[in-house]
Amino acid sequence: MKKDFKQSPRSRKSSQFALLRHAGFTLIELLVVIAMIAILAAMLMPALQKARDKARDTECKGRLKQLGSAMQMYVDSYNGYLMGPWIYESGSYRSWIVFMATRTNILPMPVTQYADKFEIYGKNYFCPGGPIPFGSPKVTQTYGQAAIAPDATYASQDTEPGAYIRIVQVGTKSSDPVRSNFLHFASGNNKNMSGFPIYADSVTLNATTQRAEQTTYFYKGQSSKSYSVAARHNGNANITFADGHVAGLHYNKLGEVPHKIRYYGFDDGRIGLSARNKD
């Protein structure tokens, strides 16, 4: 007599559960996999962050190199003179960025949009690794230009032991249509142009928001600590020098001859750290 080996409904159900149990993951196995993924991610994060920082540093130097080329074109077009960070013209002050972008057509921006959408149209003018321009006005949150004045940046121009470019004051009366301090690149008295910083990563602390932001100028030799170069690239500040070359200087080298930059800062709000104690 033939035996019937047909499974009962209960046996069939048990077999299906067994197959499902072996085909899937247990909770412990799933937790082990998640832990392994987390460990791998933690191991990769520093490398990814380092690569991201390196990319920003490279892009920053590229932008500063463009500024160096624009600077040289400006100097060639204006008889050897380079404007300072601010120019008083027609009753109001204009920053070097606005003047260069809207007047010289060297690194242009749309005139109607540079103020409101500066973070989009003004990318040539600010560091990609620093705080993105926010609030108003955005157009003042840029790479800094060395603040220049005959009795400020260089108290004694004739005996300055570092790099030197002659500073010329244009317009002294309130009635003068244009007033500013200019660097005279064609002066025969200049020395060590490759050591004179013109544009640099910059940082200051917004007194209202208490946030660090990029700024239009930095003090190279004055006693003010608010407007500093920013050592945001692994302790280096990227700088365009007067001869057009770009280099990153570590903050412990900023105060040395020939560049002699007095103060530096960081984007976390530590502003005005001393690079050298005295001239």
Secondary structure, DSSP 4 states (H G I P E B T S, - for coil): -----PPPHHHHHHHHHHHHHHHS--HHHHHHHHHHHHHHHHHHHHHHHHHHHHHHHHHHHHHHHHHHHHHHHHHHHTTTEEE-SEEEETTEEEEHHHHHHHHS-SS---TTTTTTTHHHHTGGGS-TTSPPP-SS-GGGSSPEEEP--TTTT-S-GGG--S-B-EEEEE--STT-SEEEEEEETT-TT-B-GGG-EEEE-EEEE-TTT--EE--SEE-SSSS--SSEEE-TBTTEEEEEETTS-EEEEEGGGTTSTTT---EEE-TTS---EES-S--
